[in-house]
Amino acid sequence: MRLNYSFLCSHERSLQITRIYEKLTETFSNPTPTTEEIDRALEAMELTAPLSENEIAQKSYQLFHVVMQAPASPAYSQEKKWDASRLTMYGAHKWDRFLPWVEEPQDILVFLDHHFDLATRRGQDQDEPIQNALRVLAYASSSTTTETLKLFDPTEPSFVRGICSVFQDDKPF
């Protein structure tokens, strides 16, 4: 019997990805993580988010919701929470061919509102996170997402300011 080496490598990589995301989920689900745990989790996310794989996209999408729901703590500051949310959003939605279907858009709307605020009120460059969030809402919406978005008020001042900033002439959207 001859073993398929590429299958074994692929299977081992898949197991490693699963273990990494299990540990990340455990870290962000922990109500009292240490600063070291959060910093290591962010480092791991910086390394995995750019990988172009369907499994990474799916697991990043699931982790995005964990990150968004996790309470801030002394070790897990709001700044680190937003860093983690951007990394998971990027990992989940950077590659058009791997877009996970959005079943729960509320966290994405909160993410989008926060980044619109950073861009419009604080003048920070938030093009990539905003693009990722808008792309996923436009191209990966399920019927559940569509129904939820019907209840969303697009006339909220932060949303209007954000959309206006997206369509400024000097933006590459």
ChimeraX commands (.cxc) that place a marker at each C-alpha (Angstrom):
marker #1 position 0.00,0.00,0.00 radius 0.5
marker #1 position 1.42,3.34,-1.06 radius 0.5
marker #1 position 0.64,6.44,1.00 radius 0.5
marker #1 position -0.24,9.65,-0.73 radius 0.5
marker #1 position 2.31,12.11,0.67 radius 0.5
marker #1 position 0.42,15.24,-0.44 radius 0.5
marker #1 position -2.74,13.96,1.26 radius 0.5
marker #1 position -0.81,13.38,4.50 radius 0.5
marker #1 position 0.72,16.86,4.34 radius 0.5
marker #1 position -2.66,18.40,3.60 radius 0.5
marker #1 position -4.29,16.46,6.41 radius 0.5
marker #1 position -1.55,17.45,8.88 radius 0.5
marker #1 position -1.83,21.12,7.83 radius 0.5
marker #1 position -5.58,20.95,8.33 radius 0.5
marker #1 position -5.12,19.49,11.83 radius 0.5
marker #1 position -2.63,22.24,12.70 radius 0.5
marker #1 position -4.99,24.95,11.46 radius 0.5
marker #1 position -7.80,23.42,13.51 radius 0.5
marker #1 position -5.63,23.34,16.65 radius 0.5
marker #1 position -4.52,26.94,16.12 radius 0.5
marker #1 position -8.08,28.20,15.76 radius 0.5
marker #1 position -9.27,26.13,18.72 radius 0.5
marker #1 position -6.59,27.79,20.86 radius 0.5
marker #1 position -7.48,31.24,19.48 radius 0.5
marker #1 position -11.15,30.65,20.27 radius 0.5
marker #1 position -10.24,29.46,23.76 radius 0.5
marker #1 position -8.08,32.55,24.33 radius 0.5
marker #1 position -10.70,35.06,23.20 radius 0.5
marker #1 position -13.50,33.20,25.00 radius 0.5
marker #1 position -11.58,33.34,28.27 radius 0.5
marker #1 position -13.01,36.20,30.38 radius 0.5
marker #1 position -9.64,36.73,32.09 radius 0.5
marker #1 position -6.87,36.13,29.55 radius 0.5
marker #1 position -3.33,37.22,30.30 radius 0.5
marker #1 position -1.61,39.91,28.27 radius 0.5
marker #1 position 0.85,37.28,27.05 radius 0.5
marker #1 position -1.97,35.03,25.81 radius 0.5
marker #1 position -3.62,37.88,23.91 radius 0.5
marker #1 position -0.32,39.02,22.41 radius 0.5
marker #1 position 0.50,35.47,21.27 radius 0.5
marker #1 position -2.99,35.11,19.81 radius 0.5
marker #1 position -2.58,38.33,17.83 radius 0.5
marker #1 position 0.80,37.14,16.55 radius 0.5
marker #1 position -0.71,33.82,15.45 radius 0.5
marker #1 position -3.53,35.67,13.70 radius 0.5
marker #1 position -1.05,37.91,11.87 radius 0.5
marker #1 position 0.61,34.77,10.50 radius 0.5
marker #1 position -2.54,32.84,9.55 radius 0.5
marker #1 position -4.80,35.64,8.24 radius 0.5
marker #1 position -2.89,36.16,4.95 radius 0.5
marker #1 position -3.09,32.47,4.02 radius 0.5
marker #1 position -5.37,31.80,1.08 radius 0.5
marker #1 position -7.35,28.74,2.08 radius 0.5
marker #1 position -11.04,28.03,2.43 radius 0.5
marker #1 position -10.47,26.49,5.86 radius 0.5
marker #1 position -8.73,29.66,7.11 radius 0.5
marker #1 position -11.58,31.81,5.79 radius 0.5
marker #1 position -14.24,29.69,7.50 radius 0.5
marker #1 position -12.41,29.49,10.82 radius 0.5
marker #1 position -11.56,33.22,10.73 radius 0.5
marker #1 position -15.25,34.04,10.19 radius 0.5
marker #1 position -16.21,31.93,13.21 radius 0.5
marker #1 position -13.43,33.50,15.28 radius 0.5
marker #1 position -14.55,36.99,14.17 radius 0.5
marker #1 position -17.81,36.51,16.07 radius 0.5
marker #1 position -15.98,35.22,19.15 radius 0.5
marker #1 position -13.67,38.25,19.07 radius 0.5
marker #1 position -16.54,40.69,18.62 radius 0.5
marker #1 position -18.52,39.18,21.52 radius 0.5
marker #1 position -15.56,38.88,23.91 radius 0.5
marker #1 position -15.55,41.46,26.70 radius 0.5
marker #1 position -12.61,43.78,27.04 radius 0.5
marker #1 position -10.34,43.24,30.02 radius 0.5
marker #1 position -7.06,44.66,31.32 radius 0.5
marker #1 position -5.17,42.19,29.09 radius 0.5
marker #1 position -7.65,42.45,26.21 radius 0.5
marker #1 position -8.02,46.19,25.66 radius 0.5
marker #1 position -10.46,47.74,23.20 radius 0.5
marker #1 position -7.50,48.48,20.93 radius 0.5
marker #1 position -6.42,44.84,20.90 radius 0.5
marker #1 position -10.02,43.76,20.39 radius 0.5
marker #1 position -10.27,45.92,17.25 radius 0.5
marker #1 position -6.87,44.66,16.06 radius 0.5
marker #1 position -8.12,41.08,16.49 radius 0.5
marker #1 position -11.39,41.88,14.73 radius 0.5
marker #1 position -9.53,43.37,11.74 radius 0.5
marker #1 position -7.29,40.31,11.50 radius 0.5
marker #1 position -10.22,37.91,11.62 radius 0.5
marker #1 position -12.20,39.98,9.12 radius 0.5
marker #1 position -9.19,40.00,6.82 radius 0.5
marker #1 position -8.63,36.26,7.24 radius 0.5
marker #1 position -12.26,35.52,6.52 radius 0.5
marker #1 position -13.02,37.91,3.70 radius 0.5
marker #1 position -9.90,38.92,1.80 radius 0.5
marker #1 position -10.22,36.29,-0.95 radius 0.5
marker #1 position -13.39,36.52,-3.01 radius 0.5
marker #1 position -13.42,32.83,-3.82 radius 0.5
marker #1 position -13.53,31.81,-0.14 radius 0.5
marker #1 position -16.14,34.22,1.23 radius 0.5
marker #1 position -18.02,32.48,4.06 radius 0.5
marker #1 position -21.78,33.07,3.96 radius 0.5
marker #1 position -22.84,35.67,6.50 radius 0.5
marker #1 position -25.56,34.36,8.77 radius 0.5
marker #1 position -25.11,36.91,11.56 radius 0.5
marker #1 position -24.46,40.39,10.14 radius 0.5
marker #1 position -24.84,42.34,13.39 radius 0.5
marker #1 position -21.17,41.94,14.35 radius 0.5
marker #1 position -20.15,43.05,10.85 radius 0.5
marker #1 position -22.37,46.13,11.12 radius 0.5
marker #1 position -20.79,47.02,14.49 radius 0.5
marker #1 position -17.34,46.49,12.94 radius 0.5
marker #1 position -18.26,48.67,9.96 radius 0.5
marker #1 position -19.69,51.44,12.17 radius 0.5
marker #1 position -16.53,51.49,14.30 radius 0.5
marker #1 position -14.27,51.73,11.25 radius 0.5
marker #1 position -16.46,54.39,9.64 radius 0.5
marker #1 position -16.04,56.36,12.88 radius 0.5
marker #1 position -12.25,55.94,12.83 radius 0.5
marker #1 position -12.14,57.09,9.21 radius 0.5
marker #1 position -14.52,60.03,9.41 radius 0.5
marker #1 position -14.10,61.44,12.91 radius 0.5
marker #1 position -10.50,60.57,13.58 radius 0.5
marker #1 position -9.14,60.75,10.03 radius 0.5
marker #1 position -7.53,57.31,10.19 radius 0.5
marker #1 position -7.01,55.23,7.07 radius 0.5
marker #1 position -9.51,52.39,7.43 radius 0.5
marker #1 position -9.97,51.57,3.74 radius 0.5
marker #1 position -9.09,47.87,3.96 radius 0.5
marker #1 position -11.34,46.97,6.92 radius 0.5
marker #1 position -14.21,48.98,5.44 radius 0.5
marker #1 position -13.74,47.35,2.02 radius 0.5
marker #1 position -13.69,43.88,3.59 radius 0.5
marker #1 position -16.88,44.53,5.56 radius 0.5
marker #1 position -18.75,46.07,2.61 radius 0.5
marker #1 position -17.61,43.30,0.26 radius 0.5
marker #1 position -18.82,40.57,2.56 radius 0.5
marker #1 position -22.19,42.24,3.09 radius 0.5
marker #1 position -22.58,42.70,-0.67 radius 0.5
marker #1 position -21.33,39.33,-1.91 radius 0.5
marker #1 position -21.76,36.80,0.89 radius 0.5
marker #1 position -25.14,37.69,2.31 radius 0.5
marker #1 position -27.50,34.84,3.02 radius 0.5
marker #1 position -31.26,35.21,3.24 radius 0.5
marker #1 position -30.84,35.65,7.01 radius 0.5
marker #1 position -28.44,38.53,6.40 radius 0.5
marker #1 position -30.79,40.12,3.91 radius 0.5
marker #1 position -33.68,39.95,6.38 radius 0.5
marker #1 position -31.54,41.44,9.15 radius 0.5
marker #1 position -30.31,44.23,6.90 radius 0.5
marker #1 position -33.93,45.16,6.15 radius 0.5
marker #1 position -34.18,46.16,9.83 radius 0.5
marker #1 position -30.95,48.17,9.70 radius 0.5
marker #1 position -31.33,51.96,9.55 radius 0.5
marker #1 position -28.94,53.24,6.86 radius 0.5
marker #1 position -29.76,56.84,7.82 radius 0.5
marker #1 position -27.76,56.61,11.04 radius 0.5
marker #1 position -25.32,59.57,10.96 radius 0.5
marker #1 position -22.20,57.40,11.36 radius 0.5
marker #1 position -23.27,55.16,8.47 radius 0.5
marker #1 position -24.07,58.11,6.20 radius 0.5
marker #1 position -20.73,59.80,7.03 radius 0.5
marker #1 position -18.93,56.51,6.41 radius 0.5
marker #1 position -20.58,55.86,3.05 radius 0.5
marker #1 position -19.82,59.45,2.00 radius 0.5
marker #1 position -16.17,58.98,2.93 radius 0.5
marker #1 position -16.04,55.74,0.94 radius 0.5
marker #1 position -17.13,57.54,-2.20 radius 0.5
marker #1 position -14.80,60.52,-1.97 radius 0.5
marker #1 position -12.96,61.18,-5.22 radius 0.5
marker #1 position -9.52,60.38,-3.81 radius 0.5
marker #1 position -10.50,56.93,-2.53 radius 0.5
marker #1 position -9.55,53.84,-4.58 radius 0.5
marker #1 position -12.78,51.91,-3.85 radius 0.5
marker link #1:1,2 radius 0.2
marker link #1:2,3 radius 0.2
marker link #1:3,4 radius 0.2
marker link #1:4,5 radius 0.2
marker link #1:5,6 radius 0.2
marker link #1:6,7 radius 0.2
marker link #1:7,8 radius 0.2
marker link #1:8,9 radius 0.2
marker link #1:9,10 radius 0.2
marker link #1:10,11 radius 0.2
marker link #1:11,12 radius 0.2
marker link #1:12,13 radius 0.2
marker link #1:13,14 radius 0.2
marker link #1:14,15 radius 0.2
marker link #1:15,16 radius 0.2
marker link #1:16,17 radius 0.2
marker link #1:17,18 radius 0.2
marker link #1:18,19 radius 0.2
marker link #1:19,20 radius 0.2
marker link #1:20,21 radius 0.2
marker link #1:21,22 radius 0.2
marker link #1:22,23 radius 0.2
marker link #1:23,24 radius 0.2
marker link #1:24,25 radius 0.2
marker link #1:25,26 radius 0.2
marker link #1:26,27 radius 0.2
marker link #1:27,28 radius 0.2
marker link #1:28,29 radius 0.2
marker link #1:29,30 radius 0.2
marker link #1:30,31 radius 0.2
marker link #1:31,32 radius 0.2
marker link #1:32,33 radius 0.2
marker link #1:33,34 radius 0.2
marker link #1:34,35 radius 0.2
marker link #1:35,36 radius 0.2
marker link #1:36,37 radius 0.2
marker link #1:37,38 radius 0.2
marker link #1:38,39 radius 0.2
marker link #1:39,40 radius 0.2
marker link #1:40,41 radius 0.2
marker link #1:41,42 radius 0.2
marker link #1:42,43 radius 0.2
marker link #1:43,44 radius 0.2
marker link #1:44,45 radius 0.2
marker link #1:45,46 radius 0.2
marker link #1:46,47 radius 0.2
marker link #1:47,48 radius 0.2
marker link #1:48,49 radius 0.2
marker link #1:49,50 radius 0.2
marker link #1:50,51 radius 0.2
marker link #1:51,52 radius 0.2
marker link #1:52,53 radius 0.2
marker link #1:53,54 radius 0.2
marker link #1:54,55 radius 0.2
marker link #1:55,56 radius 0.2
marker link #1:56,57 radius 0.2
marker link #1:57,58 radius 0.2
marker link #1:58,59 radius 0.2
marker link #1:59,60 radius 0.2
marker link #1:60,61 radius 0.2
marker link #1:61,62 radius 0.2
marker link #1:62,63 radius 0.2
marker link #1:63,64 radius 0.2
marker link #1:64,65 radius 0.2
marker link #1:65,66 radius 0.2
marker link #1:66,67 radius 0.2
marker link #1:67,68 radius 0.2
marker link #1:68,69 radius 0.2
marker link #1:69,70 radius 0.2
marker link #1:70,71 radius 0.2
marker link #1:71,72 radius 0.2
marker link #1:72,73 radius 0.2
marker link #1:73,74 radius 0.2
marker link #1:74,75 radius 0.2
marker link #1:75,76 radius 0.2
marker link #1:76,77 radius 0.2
marker link #1:77,78 radius 0.2
marker link #1:78,79 radius 0.2
marker link #1:79,80 radius 0.2
marker link #1:80,81 radius 0.2
marker link #1:81,82 radius 0.2
marker link #1:82,83 radius 0.2
marker link #1:83,84 radius 0.2
marker link #1:84,85 radius 0.2
marker link #1:85,86 radius 0.2
marker link #1:86,87 radius 0.2
marker link #1:87,88 radius 0.2
marker link #1:88,89 radius 0.2
marker link #1:89,90 radius 0.2
marker link #1:90,91 radius 0.2
marker link #1:91,92 radius 0.2
marker link #1:92,93 radius 0.2
marker link #1:93,94 radius 0.2
marker link #1:94,95 radius 0.2
marker link #1:95,96 radius 0.2
marker link #1:96,97 radius 0.2
marker link #1:97,98 radius 0.2
marker link #1:98,99 radius 0.2
marker link #1:99,100 radius 0.2
marker link #1:100,101 radius 0.2
marker link #1:101,102 radius 0.2
marker link #1:102,103 radius 0.2
marker link #1:103,104 radius 0.2
marker link #1:104,105 radius 0.2
marker link #1:105,106 radius 0.2
marker link #1:106,107 radius 0.2
marker link #1:107,108 radius 0.2
marker link #1:108,109 radius 0.2
marker link #1:109,110 radius 0.2
marker link #1:110,111 radius 0.2
marker link #1:111,112 radius 0.2
marker link #1:112,113 radius 0.2
marker link #1:113,114 radius 0.2
marker link #1:114,115 radius 0.2
marker link #1:115,116 radius 0.2
marker link #1:116,117 radius 0.2
marker link #1:117,118 radius 0.2
marker link #1:118,119 radius 0.2
marker link #1:119,120 radius 0.2
marker link #1:120,121 radius 0.2
marker link #1:121,122 radius 0.2
marker link #1:122,123 radius 0.2
marker link #1:123,124 radius 0.2
marker link #1:124,125 radius 0.2
marker link #1:125,126 radius 0.2
marker link #1:126,127 radius 0.2
marker link #1:127,128 radius 0.2
marker link #1:128,129 radius 0.2
marker link #1:129,130 radius 0.2
marker link #1:130,131 radius 0.2
marker link #1:131,132 radius 0.2
marker link #1:132,133 radius 0.2
marker link #1:133,134 radius 0.2
marker link #1:134,135 radius 0.2
marker link #1:135,136 radius 0.2
marker link #1:136,137 radius 0.2
marker link #1:137,138 radius 0.2
marker link #1:138,139 radius 0.2
marker link #1:139,140 radius 0.2
marker link #1:140,141 radius 0.2
marker link #1:141,142 radius 0.2
marker link #1:142,143 radius 0.2
marker link #1:143,144 radius 0.2
marker link #1:144,145 radius 0.2
marker link #1:145,146 radius 0.2
marker link #1:146,147 radius 0.2
marker link #1:147,148 radius 0.2
marker link #1:148,149 radius 0.2
marker link #1:149,150 radius 0.2
marker link #1:150,151 radius 0.2
marker link #1:151,152 radius 0.2
marker link #1:152,153 radius 0.2
marker link #1:153,154 radius 0.2
marker link #1:154,155 radius 0.2
marker link #1:155,156 radius 0.2
marker link #1:156,157 radius 0.2
marker link #1:157,158 radius 0.2
marker link #1:158,159 radius 0.2
marker link #1:159,160 radius 0.2
marker link #1:160,161 radius 0.2
marker link #1:161,162 radius 0.2
marker link #1:162,163 radius 0.2
marker link #1:163,164 radius 0.2
marker link #1:164,165 radius 0.2
marker link #1:165,166 radius 0.2
marker link #1:166,167 radius 0.2
marker link #1:167,168 radius 0.2
marker link #1:168,169 radius 0.2
marker link #1:169,170 radius 0.2
marker link #1:170,171 radius 0.2
marker link #1:171,172 radius 0.2
marker link #1:172,173 radius 0.2
view
